[in-house]
Amino acid sequence: MARIPRIKHILIKWMNWRNRSRIRMHCLLALGNDVVSSSRTPQDLINAAGVDFYMMRVDKIISRLPDEERTAVFAVYGGKVRTGMARAAIRLSVHRDTLFNRLCMADRDIAEALDEIANNAETTKGKYRSDIFDEKVLYFRKIQRKERKTPL
């Protein structure tokens, strides 16, 4: 087996994304304020453009990996800096080849999930899909449509 370079690069970006100080506010914004109603104030949606939905999807995919694969990903990419294979293998009490195989399987699973999301987005372009878009995205689109229709 071999690692997938594209996924390896995505995991490094994911590690950097997890360690940003602003991540906590974005997660609360994206996950905590999931109800759209007329009683919402504009301050509820501050900095919504700064949310990295791609990395949130990657984070969700990683959280759904099988235990051994998820543990391997967190052992190498879960800290503030990337941990080497030898050190991560010692920490997990497994052989380095075992850790490498688990990372290869995780790469394959992550690639399949990301490709599935990309294929779903292509086939449903312009259509509503509840598993891809949430209520907030539709709410923002509705606001943008209304703004386009109003005269200057």
N, C-alpha and C positions, 0 to 999 in steps of 0.2 A: 504494500500500500504506500501511497505517497500523499503528502499534504496538498491541499488545493491552495495555490498562491493567492487567489482572489479572496478566499475566506480567511486565510491567515492575515491578510491586510485588513479585512473588515474587523477581525477580532482585536487587532491592535488599535483600530479606531474606536471600537467599543470600549476597550480598556481606558483610553483617554477620555471618552465621553462619560464613563462612570465616575471618573475622578475629578470632573469639573465641579467647581463649587456651586454653579448655577443649576446643576441637574436636579437638586432637591426641589427647587421652586417649580421647575418645569413639570416634574412628575406630579406634584400636587395640583398644578394647573390642569394637566391633561387627565388625571385620574380622579381627582377629588371633586372637580366641578363638572360633573357629567350630566347635569340636568339643565335643559334650556327652557327658560320661561320668561314671561314679560317682566317678572319682578327682579331679574338680574340687573346688576349695575354695570356700567362700562368698566369699572375697576376690576371686576371678576376676570376679565379677559385680557388683562395687561400682558404684553410681551408674548402673545400667543404665536407670533411669527417666529420666535426664537426656539420653538419646540422642534427637536430633531426626531420626527416621527419614524424615520428609517432606523435610527439607533434604538428607538423604543420597540420597534418590531423585532430587531435583532435580539434585544434583551428578553423579549417575551419568548422568542424561539429558543434561546439558550435556557431559559427557565423551564421549558417543556422537554428538554433533552432527557434521556435516561440517566439515572443517578451516576453511573460510572463515567459517562461522557461529560456530564455537567461538572462533576467534581474535577475531572482532568482539565476542562477549560478554565475553571476558577483557580486551579492550582498554578497554571501558567500565566493566565491573563487577568486574574481577579484582584491582584494587588495594585499598589500605586505605580509600580514598575513591573515590567515583564520579568518573570522568574525563568531561569534556565531549566532545561529539561532534566538535568541531573539533580538539581536541588528540589524541583517539584516532585520527581520520582521518589526521592528520599523522604520528603514530607508525607507523601501518600503511602509509603512503604510498599511500593511496587517497583518492578524492574523498569528501566528506561524504555525498553522496547514495548512493554505493555502500555506505558503512558503514551508513547508515540502512536500505537495502534488505536487507542481510545480517542486521541486527538484527530486521527484520520477519519474515524467513524463519525465523530462530531462534525468535522468539516463537511463530510458527505451529507449528513442530515440537515445541517444549516443551509448548504447550497440547494438542496431539494426544496426546503421550505421557502427560501428567497425566490427561487425560480417559479414556484407555484404562485406566490404572491404577485410576481411580475406578470405571469401568464393571465392570472385573474384580472389584473388591472388592464391588460391589453384587450381582453375579450369583453370586458364590461365598460369600456370607455364611454362615458356619458350616461351610463345607466346607474341606478342605485343598487348597491350591494351592501347589505347590513354587516357583513363580516369584514369589509374593507373600510367603509366610511361610517363614521358615527354621527350622532345628532349634531354635534358642534360643527362639523364640516358642512353639513347640509344647511345649518343655520347661517354660517358665514357666506355660503353661496347665495342664499336667499337675500341676505343683506346686500351683497354685491349686485345682484340683479335689480333690486329696488333702486339702488343708487344710480345704475345705468339708465333706468327709465325716467328718473326725475330730471326735469330741465334745469339748466344752470340759471 
